[in-house]
Amino acid sequence: MRYQGALFLLVFLPLVLLAYKLTPRRGRWCVLLLASYIFFFSISGKLLLWLILSTACMFACGMWLETVRRDGADAASKLAGEEKKAQKKKTDRALRGIVACGVILQIGTLLCLKYLGFFASNLNILLGKIGLGLQLPVFRFLLPIGISFYTLQAVSYLVDVYRGTVRADRNPFRLALYMSFFPGLMEGPIARYSDTAQSLYDGAPLTYRNLTFGVQRMVFGLFKKIVIADRLNIAVKEIFEHYDTHTGTVILLGAVLYTCQLYADFSGIMDMGIGIGEMFGVRMPENFRRPFFSKSISEFWTRWHITLGAWFRDYLYYPLSLSAPMKKLTARCRRRFGNRQAALITATLSLFCVWLCNGLWHGAAWSYLFFGMYHFFFIALANITEPLTGKLLARLHIPTESAPWRLFRILRTCLLVCIGELFFRAATLTDGLRMFGRIVTDFRLPTELSLGLDRHDVVLLAVAVLIVLLVSILGERGVDLRQRLAEKPLALRWGVYYTALLAVIFFGAYGTGYIPVDPMYAAF
């Protein structure tokens, strides 16, 4: 069952909405939980057990943290002076041990299921090269859908309970809903407990506004996914699977098309998930904010997959930067190199760890690791050269806020992103390097080009991409198009709704000649 599939849209979702409507408010969250587990089981079957175990671990550790914190506070309240301080230190050590245990169990499960085979196979290669006859067994496990997403949600919950920013939930079934809410289960967004928990359990009524706004968002997501992303898949598949028969120009075109496909697919599914959540009165965090208007790689990652970037920032980058070893390193570097250089060195080390994990999070392959290091390089380079760049622009009298300079920065960022996505999409890192080599050495216009798309497909793609671009431009200018549409007369408003829905039905890339494409980020 897929979000864009007929079974989900015409059977599953209407039945869930109906059951939700007919259930008393206090029990509506139970309907959502049951629906989420049915949805998960329809895709992953018995692998649902991993989700249940992850949720049970999260619940047990959360309750353990609350108990130790409460007992420690009670014990400290009866003491004074040094004894009270010693008791607080003892409680803090216990809390750190519990949260470390919970995080290790969550991340360790993900590492074993997703990366054990990758590490073992590469270690076997290394052992062979140094002449050792030892070979490790290489295990390949079936992965439950969304494991990379719900694992990060579980870790964020445990750390937030440890930090005291949220209270541990005493109801394991409500935690299960937070972990498995079906609109965000497949591709996120990666929600914090404080983002969605209350609205998930409130059982808000199905209102006309929530339903219409949710349908708006869902149909636009379907449009991006089925009309653009799935149609682009034909050309992208041809270029990447037969790159050795194409010139560098065509390969660069393939990188651009794949970037468009990935954005349309991922943001389209995200629009659908957020829209479905909106129908139930659940406000899920945004995951995209018009990323192709970014003026730097760093800004791009504050607009693309926002919840993943925010997770790495809050749960990896800041803890690393503020850790005791990093503070000692900063102090040493400050004495030797000065304040700015010291801050830059430690920030770069933390950034390296973030992007190493970011690359690995996407998948167990060298191409994903390279993808992470690629973005790390350009972000670190920009940080290092920032003073020099500022002086150079001032000397050349280039106004940094001028339209031509902003346009140049946007186009430069888009090009760098597309090259990065080339390595991301390539079957292997070797293929990615070969494709990039062709771009820089064989930049010829093709005499004949056939990518499996006919004129009808090309025209549809051009119009569809233009529509998405116009919507993005309006959004970048602060225009709330959805609210504007909701304020229009009934006939005009519903005329737009039906036109959009008919566009998806008549112009979607499905049926004869098209291969169904699963949501792309669900594989990560």
C-alpha positions as CSV (number, residue, x, y, z in Angstrom):
1,M,0.0,0.0,0.0
2,R,1.5,3.3,-1.1
3,Y,0.3,6.9,-0.3
4,Q,-0.3,7.5,-4.0
5,G,-2.0,4.2,-4.7
6,A,-5.7,3.7,-5.3
7,L,-6.1,1.3,-2.4
8,F,-4.8,3.9,0.0
9,L,-6.6,6.9,-1.5
10,L,-10.0,5.3,-2.3
11,V,-10.3,2.6,0.4
12,F,-7.9,2.9,3.4
13,L,-8.0,6.7,4.0
14,P,-11.8,7.1,3.6
15,L,-12.4,4.2,6.0
16,V,-10.0,5.7,8.6
17,L,-11.7,9.1,8.3
18,L,-15.1,7.4,8.7
19,A,-14.0,5.4,11.7
20,Y,-12.4,8.4,13.2
21,K,-15.6,10.5,12.8
22,L,-17.8,7.8,14.3
23,T,-15.6,7.2,17.3
24,P,-16.0,9.3,20.5
25,R,-13.3,11.9,20.9
26,R,-11.5,10.2,23.7
27,G,-11.0,7.0,21.6
28,R,-10.0,8.6,18.3
29,W,-6.3,8.3,18.9
30,C,-6.9,4.5,19.2
31,V,-8.3,4.6,15.7
32,L,-5.2,6.3,14.4
33,L,-3.0,3.8,16.2
34,L,-4.8,0.8,14.7
35,A,-4.8,2.4,11.3
36,S,-1.1,3.1,11.6
37,Y,-0.2,-0.5,12.5
38,I,-2.4,-1.8,9.7
39,F,-0.7,0.5,7.3
40,F,2.8,-0.6,8.6
41,F,1.8,-4.3,8.4
42,S,0.5,-4.0,4.9
43,I,4.0,-2.9,3.8
44,S,6.4,-4.6,6.1
45,G,4.4,-7.6,7.5
46,K,6.1,-9.3,10.4
47,L,8.8,-6.7,10.5
48,L,6.3,-4.7,12.5
49,L,7.9,-6.5,15.5
50,W,10.9,-4.2,15.2
51,L,8.7,-1.1,15.5
52,I,7.0,-2.7,18.6
53,L,10.4,-3.5,20.2
54,S,11.7,0.0,19.5
55,T,8.6,1.5,21.1
56,A,8.8,-0.8,24.1
57,C,12.4,0.1,24.6
58,M,11.6,3.8,24.4
59,F,8.8,3.5,26.8
60,A,10.8,1.5,29.4
61,C,13.8,3.9,29.3
62,G,11.5,7.0,29.5
63,M,9.8,5.7,32.6
64,W,13.1,4.6,34.1
65,L,14.4,8.2,33.6
66,E,11.4,9.7,35.2
67,T,11.6,7.3,38.2
68,V,15.3,7.9,38.8
69,R,14.9,11.7,38.5
70,R,12.0,11.7,40.9
71,D,13.7,9.4,43.4
72,G,16.9,11.4,43.2
73,A,15.0,14.7,43.8
74,D,13.2,13.2,46.8
75,A,16.5,11.9,48.3
76,A,18.3,15.2,47.7
77,S,15.4,17.2,49.3
78,K,16.2,15.4,52.6
79,L,19.9,16.3,52.5
80,A,22.0,19.4,52.8
81,G,25.4,20.8,51.8
82,E,27.9,18.4,50.3
83,E,25.6,15.4,50.8
84,K,23.0,17.0,48.6
85,K,25.5,17.8,45.9
86,A,26.8,14.3,46.0
87,Q,23.2,12.9,45.6
88,K,22.6,15.2,42.6
89,K,25.8,14.0,41.0
90,K,24.8,10.4,41.6
91,T,21.4,11.0,40.0
92,D,22.9,12.8,37.0
93,R,25.3,9.8,36.4
94,A,22.4,7.4,36.6
95,L,20.3,9.5,34.2
96,R,23.2,9.7,31.7
97,G,23.7,5.9,31.9
98,I,20.0,5.3,31.3
99,V,19.7,7.6,28.3
100,A,23.0,6.2,26.9
101,C,21.6,2.7,27.2
102,G,18.4,3.6,25.4
103,V,20.1,5.5,22.6
104,I,22.6,2.6,22.1
105,L,19.8,0.1,21.9
106,Q,17.9,2.3,19.3
107,I,20.9,3.2,17.2
108,G,22.5,-0.3,17.6
109,T,19.4,-2.0,16.2
110,L,19.5,0.4,13.2
111,L,23.2,-0.3,12.7
112,C,22.8,-4.1,12.8
113,L,19.8,-4.2,10.5
114,K,21.0,-1.6,8.0
115,Y,24.8,-1.5,8.1
116,L,26.2,-4.8,9.4
117,G,26.4,-6.3,6.0
118,F,28.1,-3.2,4.5
119,F,30.7,-3.0,7.3
120,A,31.4,-6.8,7.2
121,S,31.8,-6.9,3.4
122,N,34.2,-4.0,3.4
123,L,36.2,-5.4,6.3
124,N,36.5,-8.7,4.4
125,I,38.0,-6.8,1.4
126,L,40.5,-5.1,3.8
127,L,41.4,-8.4,5.4
128,G,41.9,-10.0,2.0
129,K,44.2,-7.1,0.9
130,I,46.5,-7.5,3.9
131,G,46.7,-11.3,3.4
132,L,44.6,-12.6,6.2
133,G,42.5,-15.6,5.5
134,L,39.8,-14.6,8.0
135,Q,36.4,-13.8,6.4
136,L,33.5,-12.5,8.4
137,P,29.9,-13.7,7.6
138,V,27.9,-11.1,5.7
139,F,24.3,-10.8,6.9
140,R,21.6,-9.1,4.9
141,F,18.4,-8.2,6.8
142,L,15.0,-7.1,5.5
143,L,14.4,-3.6,6.8
144,P,11.0,-2.4,8.2
145,I,9.6,0.6,6.4
146,G,10.7,3.9,7.9
147,I,13.2,2.5,10.4
148,S,15.7,5.3,9.8
149,F,12.9,7.8,10.5
150,Y,11.3,6.3,13.6
151,T,14.7,5.5,15.2
152,L,15.6,9.2,15.2
153,Q,12.2,10.0,16.6
154,A,12.8,7.5,19.4
155,V,16.2,8.9,20.2
156,S,14.9,12.5,20.2
157,Y,12.2,11.5,22.7
158,L,14.7,9.8,25.1
159,V,17.1,12.7,25.0
160,D,14.2,15.2,25.5
161,V,13.0,13.3,28.5
162,Y,16.6,13.2,29.9
163,R,16.9,16.9,29.3
164,G,13.6,17.5,31.0
165,T,12.0,19.3,28.1
166,V,9.2,16.8,27.9
167,R,7.7,14.4,30.5
168,A,7.8,10.7,29.9
169,D,4.5,9.4,28.7
170,R,3.0,6.8,31.0
171,N,0.8,5.3,28.3
172,P,2.8,3.0,26.0
173,F,0.1,2.9,23.4
174,R,0.2,6.7,23.0
175,L,3.9,6.5,22.5
176,A,3.2,3.8,19.9
177,L,1.1,6.3,18.0
178,Y,3.8,8.9,18.1
179,M,6.2,6.4,16.6
180,S,3.9,5.0,14.0
181,F,1.5,7.7,12.8
182,F,0.9,6.5,9.3
183,P,1.0,9.9,7.3
184,G,4.6,10.3,8.4
185,L,5.7,6.7,8.8
186,M,7.1,6.1,5.4
187,E,9.2,9.2,4.8
188,G,8.8,11.5,7.8
189,P,8.9,14.3,8.7
190,I,11.0,13.4,11.7
191,A,8.7,14.8,14.4
192,R,9.7,15.6,18.0
193,Y,7.4,14.4,20.7
194,S,6.6,18.0,21.6
195,D,5.6,18.7,17.9
196,T,2.8,16.2,17.5
197,A,2.0,14.3,20.7
198,Q,-0.8,16.5,22.0
199,S,-2.6,16.9,18.7
200,L,-2.3,13.1,18.1
201,Y,-4.1,12.4,21.4
202,D,-6.6,15.3,21.4
203,G,-8.9,13.6,18.8
204,A,-9.8,16.9,17.1
205,P,-13.1,16.9,15.2
206,L,-13.0,16.6,11.4
207,T,-13.7,20.2,10.4
208,Y,-14.5,21.6,6.9
209,R,-11.3,23.8,7.0
210,N,-9.0,20.9,8.1
211,L,-10.5,18.6,5.4
212,T,-10.3,21.1,2.6
213,F,-6.9,22.4,3.5
214,G,-5.7,18.8,3.9
215,V,-7.1,17.8,0.5
216,Q,-5.4,20.9,-1.1
217,R,-2.1,19.9,0.2
218,M,-2.6,16.2,-0.6
219,V,-3.6,16.8,-4.2
220,F,-0.7,19.1,-4.8
221,G,1.6,16.4,-3.4
222,L,0.0,13.9,-5.7
223,F,0.6,16.3,-8.6
224,K,4.3,16.6,-7.9
225,K,4.7,12.9,-7.3
226,I,2.6,11.3,-10.1
227,V,2.8,14.0,-12.9
228,I,6.4,15.1,-12.5
229,A,8.5,12.7,-10.4
230,D,7.2,9.4,-11.9
231,R,7.3,10.7,-15.4
232,L,10.9,12.0,-15.0
233,N,11.9,8.5,-13.7
234,I,11.8,7.2,-17.3
235,A,14.5,9.6,-18.5
236,V,16.6,9.5,-15.3
237,K,16.6,5.7,-15.4
238,E,17.8,5.6,-19.0
239,I,20.6,8.1,-18.3
240,F,21.9,6.6,-15.1
241,E,21.7,3.0,-16.2
242,H,23.3,3.6,-19.6
243,Y,25.6,6.5,-18.8
244,D,28.4,5.0,-20.9
245,T,26.4,5.6,-24.0
246,H,25.7,9.3,-23.3
247,T,27.8,12.4,-23.5
248,G,28.8,14.5,-20.5
249,T,26.1,17.1,-21.5
250,V,23.4,14.4,-21.3
251,I,24.8,13.1,-18.0
252,L,24.6,16.7,-16.5
253,L,21.1,16.9,-17.8
254,G,20.4,13.6,-16.0
255,A,21.8,15.0,-12.7
256,V,19.4,18.0,-13.1
257,L,16.5,15.8,-14.0
258,Y,17.2,13.5,-11.0
259,T,17.4,16.4,-8.6
260,C,14.0,17.6,-9.9
261,Q,12.6,14.1,-9.6
262,L,13.9,13.6,-6.1
263,Y,12.4,17.0,-5.0
264,A,9.1,16.4,-6.6
265,D,8.9,12.8,-5.2
266,F,10.1,13.6,-1.7
267,S,8.3,16.9,-1.2
268,G,5.2,15.5,-3.0
269,I,5.0,12.6,-0.5
270,M,5.7,15.0,2.3
271,D,2.8,17.3,1.1
272,M,0.5,14.2,1.1
273,G,1.6,13.2,4.6
274,I,1.3,16.6,6.1
275,G,-2.1,17.1,4.3
276,I,-3.5,13.8,5.6
277,G,-2.3,14.8,9.1
278,E,-4.0,18.1,8.7
279,M,-7.3,16.4,8.0
280,F,-7.1,14.8,11.5
281,G,-6.1,18.2,13.1
282,V,-2.5,17.0,13.5
283,R,0.1,19.7,12.6
284,M,3.2,18.0,11.4
285,P,6.5,19.9,11.0
286,E,7.4,21.2,7.6
287,N,10.2,19.5,5.8
288,F,10.8,21.7,2.8
289,R,10.9,25.5,2.3
290,R,11.7,26.2,-1.3
291,P,15.2,24.8,-1.2
292,F,16.2,25.9,-4.8
293,F,16.1,29.5,-3.8
294,S,19.1,28.9,-1.4
295,K,22.2,31.0,-1.9
296,S,24.6,28.5,-0.3
297,I,24.9,24.8,0.4
298,S,24.5,25.6,4.1
299,E,21.2,27.5,3.5
300,F,20.0,24.7,1.2
301,W,20.2,22.2,4.1
302,T,18.0,24.6,6.3
303,R,15.4,24.4,3.5
304,W,15.7,20.7,2.3
305,H,14.8,17.8,4.7
306,I,14.5,20.4,7.4
307,T,13.6,18.0,10.2
308,L,16.7,15.8,9.5
309,G,19.0,18.8,9.5
310,A,17.4,20.0,12.7
311,W,17.8,16.6,14.4
312,F,21.5,16.4,13.6
313,R,21.9,20.0,14.8
314,D,20.2,19.5,18.1
315,Y,21.1,15.9,19.0
316,L,24.6,15.6,17.5
317,Y,26.2,18.9,16.5
318,Y,25.5,20.9,19.6
319,P,26.2,18.0,22.1
320,L,29.5,17.4,20.3
321,S,30.4,21.1,20.2
322,L,29.6,21.5,23.9
323,S,31.2,18.2,25.1
324,A,34.1,18.3,27.6
325,P,36.7,17.0,25.1
326,M,35.7,19.6,22.5
327,K,35.8,22.4,25.1
328,K,39.4,21.3,26.0
329,L,40.4,21.3,22.4
330,T,38.8,24.7,21.9
331,A,40.8,26.1,24.8
332,R,44.1,24.7,23.5
333,C,43.4,26.0,19.9
334,R,42.4,29.4,21.3
335,R,45.8,29.8,23.1
336,R,47.7,28.7,20.0
337,F,45.7,30.1,17.0
338,G,43.3,32.7,18.4
339,N,39.5,32.8,19.0
340,R,38.2,32.6,15.5
341,Q,40.5,29.8,14.3
342,A,39.7,27.9,17.5
343,A,36.0,28.1,17.0
344,L,36.4,27.2,13.4
345,I,38.5,24.1,14.1
346,T,36.0,22.7,16.6
347,A,33.0,23.6,14.6
348,T,34.5,21.9,11.5
349,L,35.2,18.7,13.5
350,S,31.6,18.6,14.8
351,L,30.4,19.4,11.3
352,F,32.5,16.5,9.9
353,C,30.8,14.1,12.3
354,V,27.4,15.4,11.4
355,W,27.9,14.9,7.7
356,L,29.5,11.5,8.1
357,C,26.4,10.4,10.0
358,N,24.1,12.2,7.5
359,G,25.7,10.3,4.6
360,L,25.5,7.0,6.4
361,W,21.9,7.7,7.5
362,H,20.8,7.7,3.8
363,G,22.2,4.3,3.2
364,A,24.9,1.7,3.6
365,A,27.1,2.5,0.5
366,W,30.2,4.4,-0.3
367,S,28.2,6.7,-2.6
368,Y,26.2,7.9,0.3
369,L,29.3,8.5,2.4
370,F,30.8,10.5,-0.4
371,F,27.6,12.4,-0.7
372,G,27.9,13.4,3.0
373,M,31.6,14.4,2.6
374,Y,30.8,16.3,-0.6
375,H,28.4,18.6,1.3
376,F,30.7,18.8,4.3
377,F,33.5,20.0,2.0
378,F,31.5,22.9,0.6
379,I,30.0,24.0,3.9
380,A,33.4,23.9,5.6
381,L,35.0,25.7,2.7
382,A,32.4,28.5,2.9
383,N,33.0,28.9,6.6
384,I,36.8,29.0,6.2
385,T,36.8,31.4,3.3
386,E,34.1,33.7,4.6
387,P,36.3,36.6,5.7
388,L,38.4,36.4,2.4
389,T,35.2,36.3,0.3
390,G,33.8,39.4,2.1
391,K,37.0,41.4,1.5
392,L,37.2,40.3,-2.1
393,L,33.6,41.4,-2.8
394,A,34.2,44.7,-1.1
395,R,37.4,45.3,-3.2
396,L,35.5,44.4,-6.4
397,H,32.7,46.7,-5.3
398,I,30.1,43.9,-5.7
399,P,27.0,44.6,-3.6
400,T,26.2,41.4,-1.8
401,E,22.4,42.2,-1.8
402,S,22.2,43.0,-5.5
403,A,19.9,40.9,-7.6
404,P,22.6,39.7,-10.1
405,W,24.8,38.5,-7.2
406,R,21.9,36.8,-5.5
407,L,21.0,35.1,-8.8
408,F,24.6,34.0,-9.3
409,R,24.7,32.4,-5.8
410,I,21.3,30.6,-6.3
411,L,22.5,29.2,-9.7
412,R,25.8,28.2,-8.3
413,T,24.2,26.4,-5.3
414,C,21.7,24.6,-7.6
415,L,24.6,23.4,-9.8
416,L,26.5,22.1,-6.8
417,V,23.4,20.4,-5.4
418,C,22.8,18.7,-8.8
419,I,26.4,17.4,-8.9
420,G,26.0,16.1,-5.4
421,E,22.7,14.3,-6.4
422,L,24.6,12.7,-9.3
423,F,26.7,10.8,-6.8
424,F,23.7,10.1,-4.6
425,R,21.8,8.5,-7.5
426,A,24.7,6.6,-9.1
427,A,24.6,2.8,-8.6
428,T,28.1,2.9,-7.1
429,L,30.7,5.5,-6.2
430,T,32.8,4.3,-9.1
431,D,29.9,4.9,-11.5
432,G,29.4,8.4,-10.0
433,L,33.0,9.3,-10.5
434,R,33.0,8.0,-14.1
435,M,29.8,10.0,-14.8
436,F,31.4,13.2,-13.4
437,G,34.5,12.5,-15.4
438,R,32.4,12.4,-18.6
439,I,30.8,15.7,-17.6
440,V,34.1,17.5,-17.5
441,T,35.8,15.7,-20.4
442,D,33.1,15.0,-22.9
443,F,30.9,18.0,-22.9
444,R,29.4,17.7,-26.3
445,L,25.9,18.3,-27.5
446,P,24.3,15.0,-28.6
447,T,23.4,14.6,-32.2
448,E,20.5,12.4,-31.3
449,L,18.7,12.1,-27.9
450,S,16.1,9.5,-26.9
451,L,15.3,9.2,-23.3
452,G,12.0,7.4,-23.5
453,L,9.9,10.5,-23.3
454,D,7.7,11.6,-26.2
455,R,6.7,15.2,-27.0
456,H,3.5,14.8,-25.0
457,D,5.6,13.9,-21.9
458,V,8.0,16.8,-22.4
459,V,5.2,19.4,-22.7
460,L,3.4,18.0,-19.7
461,L,6.7,18.1,-17.7
462,A,7.4,21.7,-18.8
463,V,3.9,22.9,-17.8
464,A,3.9,21.0,-14.5
465,V,7.4,22.2,-13.4
466,L,6.4,25.8,-14.3
467,I,3.3,25.5,-12.1
468,V,5.4,24.2,-9.2
469,L,8.0,27.0,-9.8
470,L,5.3,29.7,-9.8
471,V,3.8,28.4,-6.6
472,S,7.3,28.4,-5.1
473,I,8.0,32.0,-6.2
474,L,4.7,33.1,-4.6
475,G,5.6,31.3,-1.4
476,E,9.1,32.9,-1.4
477,R,7.4,36.3,-1.7
478,G,5.3,35.5,1.4
479,V,2.0,34.8,-0.5
480,D,-0.1,32.2,1.3
481,L,-1.6,30.7,-1.8
482,R,-3.7,28.1,0.2
483,Q,-5.3,30.8,2.3
484,R,-5.9,33.1,-0.7
485,L,-7.6,30.2,-2.5
486,A,-9.8,29.4,0.6
487,E,-11.0,33.0,0.5
488,K,-12.2,32.9,-3.1
489,P,-15.9,32.3,-4.0
490,L,-17.1,28.7,-3.6
491,A,-17.5,28.1,-7.4
492,L,-14.0,29.3,-8.2
493,R,-12.4,27.6,-5.2
494,W,-13.9,24.2,-6.0
495,G,-13.3,24.7,-9.7
496,V,-9.5,24.9,-8.9
497,Y,-9.8,21.8,-6.7
498,Y,-11.5,19.7,-9.3
499,T,-9.1,21.0,-12.0
500,A,-6.1,20.0,-9.9
501,L,-7.6,16.6,-9.2
502,L,-8.5,15.9,-12.9
503,A,-4.9,17.0,-13.9
504,V,-3.6,14.2,-11.6
505,I,-6.0,11.7,-12.9
506,F,-5.6,12.4,-16.6
507,F,-1.9,13.4,-16.7
508,G,-0.4,11.2,-14.1
509,A,2.4,8.8,-15.2
510,Y,0.7,5.5,-14.6
511,G,-0.9,2.8,-16.7
512,T,0.5,1.4,-19.9
513,G,4.1,2.4,-20.6
514,Y,4.8,3.6,-17.1
515,I,6.4,1.7,-14.2
516,P,5.0,2.4,-10.7
517,V,7.6,4.1,-8.6
518,D,7.6,3.7,-4.8
519,P,8.3,6.8,-2.7
520,M,12.0,7.3,-3.1
521,Y,13.0,8.3,0.4
522,A,11.1,5.3,1.9
523,A,14.2,3.3,0.9
524,F,16.3,5.3,3.4
